[in-house]
């Protein structure tokens, strides 16, 4: 172990928020050791802006609750933690861990219970990556480095503590963390990890709770480097462990949505992680909808049932919360409403709670080359930039164009139906004017005269076979006229 000056590592209390200093000071005042540990220290050394800070202490979760009272909530069963609220900020406080006296693991080696308290020396050995084992005491201005982690940070190398295979078996989620850190920090993965990172190893993720995998997938989507990590998920065969029926392929739609998500995070805009799930599962949703449509189910019911099927299937890998499922299904349903809106409903549709998400989804589809959007993504984008009077004009133009398109579709259907019928023997020209059509209809509906002489002269020649037939005389004496008894 080496003790380093915080200033030489580029660390200062001025970089820290008041919330983490409040937690550290309160624990120290109560007589406990307390350090800032993990990604917050690592990111500060790399010159990044940490998203949050975690604390570690020799106080047990129960003792932490005694210090902070109602501001503290103990969570977790496998790995017990204390959540401390300082103002609006949430600080996660963990207790020093020690190796378990009796290992409680699954058949594959995954740790099921990890609540054995220990010392700081024992705690660092239980952590996964070396870059997350730096213990920073801001009030003393020191950094404790137990495994030359500072060197790994400078060399930008991602290294596991101990045997990589054993560490992955203890917690398979570490495979996801490895790819996330490599993509986020642009670090190289240690060759010792790459040796055992194969298909057989990734199948250990099937033993992890689908709820926990959903949480880890959200971290992948919201870290700001989604477009960089997606190819790595395919390369290391983790894609099919996370997504049930999604083909391991980065389509133009998925790629554009990933870049758009990263850009929104970089400029400080909020994102909904469920939106990217809607993008990933879109193709599966369309295929399932077509399946029900071919069975003769009406389109609205087909889409509703397809959405339920796709999300239920995905729940076998990552359990999506109910509110997120509702969001995803509403975004999918908005696609149909935005593609062919009724003119009188356009204004109300623009004020719908899911309009913005549905519009973003539609525009991403259109910009990625999806021709089925029919240019409506650009139309809605233009509509939102107009004032009230301009919107009325645009809606009127849309209404006329919609009616014109509908007439053309009906005309094409009639022409197609007529071309499929048998051609008439006599080619009668189509009347040009309305008066000619009325005259033709009147003449066709008028009763025909049954005049044999006129019919013979007009329809049959003298040499027609019907006129050359032999006429047979009949004995009219045997014919009874009138009513008979």
ABEGO torsion letter per residue (X at the ends): XBBBBAAAAGBBAAABBAAAAAAAAAAAAAGBBBBBBEAAAAAAAAGBBBABBBBBBABBAAAAAAAAEAABBBBEAABBBBBBBBEABBBBBBBBBBBBABBBBBAAGBBABBABBBBAAAAAAABABAAAABBBBAAAGBBBBAAGAAAAAAAGBBBBBEBAAAAAAABAAAAAAAAAAAAAAGBBBBAAAAAABBAAAAAAAAABBAAAAAAAAAAAAAAGAAAAAAAAAAAAGAAAAABAABBBBBBAAAAAAAAAAAAAAAAGBBBBAAAAAAAAAAAAAAAAAAAAAAAGBBAAAAAAAAAAAAAAAAAAABBBBAAAAAAAAAAAAAAAAAABBBAAAAAAAAABAAAAAAAAAAAAAAAAGBAAAGGAAAAAAAAAABBAAAAAAAAAAAAAAAAAAAAAAAAAAAAAAAAABBBBABBBBBBABAAAAAAAAAAAABBBBBBAAAAAAAABBAABAAAABBBBBBBAAABBBEBBX
